[in-house]
Amino acid sequence: MDNYHKIDLQQLTFRGIFNILKNDLKIQLSNEVKERIVKCRTYLDKKIAETTEPIYGINTGFGSLCDTSISSEDLGKLQENLVMSHSSGTGELVPNEIVKLMMLLKIQAFSQGYSGVQLETVERLVDFYNHDVIPVVFRLGSLGASGDLAPLAHMSLPLLGKGEVFYKGKRRKSGEVLKKLGLKPLRLQSKEGLALLNGTQFMSAYGVYTMLKVFRLSDMSDIIGALSLEAFDGRIEPFQSGLHSIRPHLGQIQTAERFRMLLKGSQIIKQPKKHVQDPYSFRCIPQVHGASKDAFNHVAAVLSREINAVTDNPTIFPDEDLIISGGNFHGQPLALVLDYLAIAVAELGNISERRIYQLINGVRGLPSFLVANPGLNSGFMIPQYTAASIVNQNKQLCTPASVDSIVSSQGQEDHVSMGANGAVKAYRVMQNVERILGIELFNAAQALEFRRPLKTSAYLEGFFSKYRAIVPFIEQDTVMHDEIEKSIDFIHNTDYELADTLLPGI
């Protein structure tokens, strides 16, 4: 079973998720997880049969209808109605890879054995995951408080044979795909619709996916920043260890150390400098990149706790004979750090754009706009415009979502996190920063050619050589869009592992 990841009672980690996604592993429930799920469901069925007391969302309505009793024969219909009515999302489609991650995180949450779902329901999610049956989910609709209700409802509809899925590259009716796979639509039992819809898996999936990309971009921003430093004929002194030991922020220390390693053996960095100082976008790289690294690790720690938590409601404790209606679905812990994540990622793009500008500015022996014949050729003038435009959009996207709350459900749900919008914003900022770094790499590689015959370090020369196999030196004006896209693809597709700055165990 080497091609399987076993869901057990251990923590799901970023490294584990990275391994699952990279190797396209399938999912398998451990026997212990199955036993916990069955135990909780058995307890709930017994409790419902023995009590006449109202239990929220199980034999009552939802939200402000929590005081409305539901007859025992309608408990299953109640859950089906919940899934259908809450499928109210709209807007752009959630990328398939994130929907698949939503399913993985929902399976992980159910595996804890506090949700009261049938084993069959969890196994159907596993079937969907393993067969790449990807529900059609929409980006807009979640307030990030009673769980990610609308997106999780769309994720759950196909379990009932309703809604649509992507299967083998095509968008299809879910009922058709179930029939093709020999699966019958699920008949939800009491509590199950609520368990599927309550939870923070939409926010968490966006957050985890964005973080996995951000770890890579953090590494790339150091490598590309070092290449730009060399192309700009920058100084090594701002990266010396003693300077950072007296201001011991971990990310700052790690960044300076990384640059010393990246630049080891460089002829360019060792040559005498005419200038006493570099601009902040070069001199303060350890402080700026480092602060973002520290932010990423904090966000990762919060996300790590969340993806291993139980976030539906009510929560069932069979051993304590308790069913508690609480607020674990509230996305506030995620909402705050997702806004923080967007800001920290955006800063990597912000300082990157400033380095781009310095490289085309016609100083330190570099030609204006990085072409040998400026005037006839505009060269790298407009790629900097593009980067500046993206930076401006990021600043708009970094307006926090978490400071807002809009009352819903007739005042019952009177404070919401808006973390879902924060999650989507952070994802968009991450994509934008990848584009900015692609433009910086395009500029840095071009500028480095004007430092020849001097060479940079062996590591950076190897990185540069791989890049040059895809993106050529620009001698005369050409369609720059095409080369920028190649540069972005290079960052996106180059083989990599997770960043060394990732905290152990996360």
N, C-alpha and C positions, 0 to 999 in steps of 0.2 A: 504493500500500500504506500509506496514511496511518493506517489503523485497525489497524496491526500494530506490535508491538514485536519487533525483531530480536534474537534471542539470539546474541551474538557473544562475542569473548574479552575484552571490556571489563568493568569492574566494574559490578555491579548496585547501584544506589544507592537510598536511601530516597526520594529525589525521583522516581527512575525508577519504583519500585514504586507510589508514590502516583499518578503519572501513569497507569500501567497500570490500576490499580484504578478511579480516578476516571473514566477515559474508556472503561473496559471494552474495553481493547485485546486483540487476539488475538496469539498467539505464532508466530514464524517462526524457524527455525534458519538461520543464515548458512551459506554454502558452506564457509567455513573451519572452522566448528564441525563440520559433517558430515564433513569430511575428517579431522579429529582423532579423531572417534569411530570412524570406519572404520579408521583407521591402528592405533589401540589394539586394536580387536577382532581385526584381522588378525594382529597380533603375538601376541596371546594364543592364538589358534587354532593358530598355528605352534608356539608354545612347548609347548602341551599335546601336540601330535602328536610332538614331538621328545624329550620328557623322560619319564623314569620316576620322577623325584623328586617327593615329596609337595609340593603347593602348597596352602596352607591355604584351605579353603572352595571350592576349584576341583576338586580330586580327593581331598579329604578331607571328613570330617564337620565339624561346627561346635562351637564352644565347647569343652567338655571332651572332645568326640569328635574333636578335631583330629588324633589319631593314627590314626584309622580310615580306611583307603584305600577309595576308590570306583572301581569299574570304569568304563572310558571310555563304555560303552553306557548307564550310569546317570547320567551327569553332568547331563543335562537334567532327569531325574526328581528328582534330588537337589535341584535349585533349586526345582522346583514343590512338592516336599514341604516345603521350608523355608518358603515363603510360606504354605502352608496351616497348618502346625503353629504358626507364629509368630503367626497371626491369633487371638490369645488376649485381645484387649482386651475391656473391659466398661465399664459405667457410662454416663454421659450421652454424647450424640453431640457430636463436634467440630463447631462451626458451619461451614456450607458455605464461607463466605468464607475460613476458615482452611485448610480442606482444599485449596481451590483454590490458595492461596498455598503450601501444602506441595508441590503438583505443580510450580508455577513454580520453587521453590527446588531441587527435585530435578532438573529440566531444566537449571537453571543449573549445578548441580554436575557433571552428566554432560557438559555442554558443554566442560569443561576437557580432556577426553580422557585421563583417567587411570583410568577405572573398568572398561574392558573390556566394556561392554555393546554389544549390536547397535544399529545406527542405527534399526532398526525399532522397538525398544523405546522409544527416546527419542521417536521420531515418534508412537508411540501415546500417550505422555503428552501430547504436544502436541495430538493429536486430542481427547483427553479435555478438556484445558483449553479449547480453542477451541470445543468443542461443549457446554460446561457439563455434562459428565458428571462428577458429583461423587461419589467413593467414600464409602460409609458408614464412618466412622472413629469409634472410641470413645476417650474421654478417658483412661481408666485402663489402665495396662499397661506403660508404658515406665519403665525404670530410668535412662535417660539416659546409658548408657555404651556398650554394644555398638551404639550408634546407638539410635534410637527404634524398636526392633524391632517391637513389637506394632502401634502405629499405622501405621507404614510398611508393615507386612504387609497391613493392612486397606486401605490406599491402593492396594496393588499387586494384590490379589486380582482386582479387576474386569478387569485387563489380561489375565488368564487365563480370563475368562468366568465367574469365580466371585464369590461375595459379592454385595453390593448397591450400588446407586448411587442418587443423586437425579438425575432427569432431567426437565426441564420441570415442575418443582414436585412430582413424585411419587417415592416410594421404590419402586424396581423391582429385579428380578433383573438382574444385569449382562449375563447371556447374552442376554436379551431386547433390551436396549438396543444391544448390539453388533450383533445381527442387524438391528435397525431402521436402524442407521447403515451397514450393509454391511461390517462389520469382523469378521474372524475372531479368535478367542482367540489370544493369543501363545503360542508354544512357546519357553519359556526355554532358553537355552543355558548352558553352564558359566559360573559366576561371577555370572550376572545376578540371581538371586534375592538373593544376598548383597549385591550392589551396590544393589539397590532397598531392602533392609531396613536395611543399615548406613547411618548418617548421622544428622545432627541436625536434619533438616528439620521435624519436629514441634515441637521446642523453638524452632527459629528462626522458624517461621511464627507461632507464638503470640507470640514476642518482637517480631517486626517489626510484626505487626498491632497489638499493644498499644502499641508505641512510636508508631506513626502516630496513634493515638488520644490518647496522652499528650502529644504535641507540641501538639495542639489544646487539651487540657485545661489545659496549662501557660499557653497564651495566655488561655484563658477565666478561669483562676483570677486572673490579673492584672486583667482587665477587671472581673470580678465583685467582686474585692477592692477595686478603686478605687471602684466604685459603693457598696460597703458603707462605705468610708472617708468618702465624701461624706455618706451617710445618717447616719453616726455623728458627723458634724461634726468629722472628724479633722484633724490638723495635717499640713502639707506638709514641715516641717523634717526629719523622718527620711528624706526622699527626696532631699535636696540632694546634689549630686555630690561636694562636697568631703569629706563624711563617708565616702563609699564609696571614694574614691581612696586613703585611708589604710588601707584593708583590702581590697586589690584582688582579691577573688574575682570572676571574670568574671560568673557568674550574678547575684551581688549587684549589681554595677554595672549590668548589663543591666536588672534588675528596677526599680531606682530610676529609671533613665532612662525606662523604659517608663511608669512612674507619672507622671513629670513631663510626658510627652507626653499621656497620657490625661487629665490634670487641667488642661491648659493652657487658660486662659480661663474657668475655673470661678468663679462668684460665691461658691459655698459655701466653697471652700477658701481664698478670700481674706478672708472676713469675720473680724473679731476673735474670738479664742477665749478663753473663760473658764477653760479647763482648761490646765494646763501640759504634761501628758503624756497620751499615749494608751496603752491596754493593749498588751501585747506582740503580740497577734494583729493589731493594726494597725501599731504602731510598728516591729515586726521583720519586716514582710512582705518587704523586700528580702533580709534574711538567710535567711529560711526558704524562700521561693519560689526565691531565687537558688541555695541549696544543692541544691534539687531539680533545677533546671535543669542545674547542673554534673554531677549524677549522671546525668541523662538523656543528656547528651552523651557521657559515658563509656560508658554502656550501648550507645548507638547506635554508637560506634566499634567496640566488641567485636562487636556483631551484624553490622556492615558487613563486617568481616573474615570472619566465619563464613559468611555467605550467599554469599561468593565463593570459598569454600574447597572442597577435596575431602575429604569426611569418611567415605567408605566404606572397606572393608578386604577383602582386601589392595589395595594401590595399585600400579598398573602404569606403568612408565616405559619405553616402547618404545625411545627413543633411547639409554638407558643399559643396555638389556637386563637390567632388574631388575623383579622382583615382590617387594614388601616387605610383610610382615605387621606392621602397627604398631598404633597406637592413636588415629588421628585421629578416630574415632567417639566418643571419650570427651567427654562434655558439660561437663566441669568449667569451662572458660572461660565458658560460658553460665550454668551453674548458679549461680555466684557473682554474676554481674551481674543475673540475673533476681530473685534474692533482694533485691539492692540496689535494683532497679527497683521492686519491690513496696513497699519501705520508703519510697523517695523519693516515690512517688505517694501513698501513704497519708498522708504529712505534709501534702500539699496539702489533703487532706480533714480532717485533724486540726485545722489552724489555721482552716480554713473553718468548722468547727462552732463553734469558739470565737467567731468573729465573729458567727455566727448568734445565739449566746447573748447577746452584748453588745447586739445590736440589739433584743432582746425584753425587756431587763432593766429598762426603765422609767427610763432615765437620759438626760441631755442633751436634755431636752425631748421625747423620744419616749414615747408612751403605753405602758404595760405591755402586752406581747404584741401591740403594733402595731395595736390596734383602738381606735376612738374611745370605745367603751363597754365597757371590760373588766369582767368579772363576769358580766353577762348574756351576753357573748361571750367565749369562750376564745381566739379569735383565733389567733395564731401560736405558742401554747404547745406544741402537740404536734408540729408539724413539727421543732422542735428536738429533741424526744425521738427522733424517727425518725432524725435526723442522728446523734445520740449513739449510737443502737443500731448504725448502720452503721459508725461509727468503731470501736466495740468489736469488731465482726466483723473489720474490717481488721487490728486489732492481733493477733487470733488468726491471721489468714492470713499475717501478716508473720513468723511464726516460720519461720526459714530451713529450707528443704528440703536445702540443700547440705551441711549439717553431718552428715547421716546417710548411711550406706552399709550395704547388706545383701548379704552374699555370695550369689552365684548360680552356676549352671552347675558344680556340684560343686567350687567353689573356684577354677575357672579365671578367673572374672570376680569377683574378690574385692574390688574397690573400684569403686563406681558413683557417679554424680554426683547422681542424683535431680533433675536439671535439668528433666525433663518436668513433675514436680509443681510445681516453682518457676515454670515458664512458665504453667501453668494458674492458679496462685495470683495471679501478677502481673496476669493478664487479669481475674480476678474483682475484685481491688482496684481496677483501673482503672474497671471498670463501677460499683463502689460509689462511687468518688470523683466520677464524673459525676453520680450521684444526689445526693450531698452538695452539690455546686456548684449543682445545680438548686434545692435547698432554700435555699441562701444567696441566690441570685438572686431567688427568690420573696420572701424577707425584705427584701433590700436595696431592691428596687423598691417594696415597700410602705412601708418607712421613708422613702424619698426623698420620697414624697408629703407627708410632714409637714414638709419643709423649704421647701415652696412659700411664697411665689412665687419664692424664689431658684432659680437654675438651676445645674446643673453644667456641665461643658465641652460644647462642640458635639459631640464624638465620643460622649461618654457619653449625652447627650440623644438622639442618633440611635439608639444601641443600646437605650436605655430605650424609645424610641418603638416600635421593632420588637417589643420584648418585650410592651409593653402591647397591641399589636394581637392578641396571642394569650392573654395572661394578664391579667385585669382587676384593678383595685384591689378589695380585700376590705373591704366596709363592714359586713357582718353575717356571722355564722358560716355556712359552707357546707361541702360535702364537700371537704376539703382535698386528699385523694388525687388528685382529678381535676386540680386546679390544679398540684400538684407534678409530675404526669406531663406536663402541658403544658410546664412549665418545663424538665424534663429533655429533652423532645423538642426544645425550642428550642435548647438547648446542642448536642444531637446533630445537628440538621439544618441549623443556620444555615450559609450558605455561608462557606467559609474557605479559606485557603491554609496551607501549612506554616509553623510558627513561625519567626520571624526568628532565634531562638536556635539553630537547627540549624547544626551546624558545617559549613563549606564542604566539599563533596565527599562527604559521608556520605549 
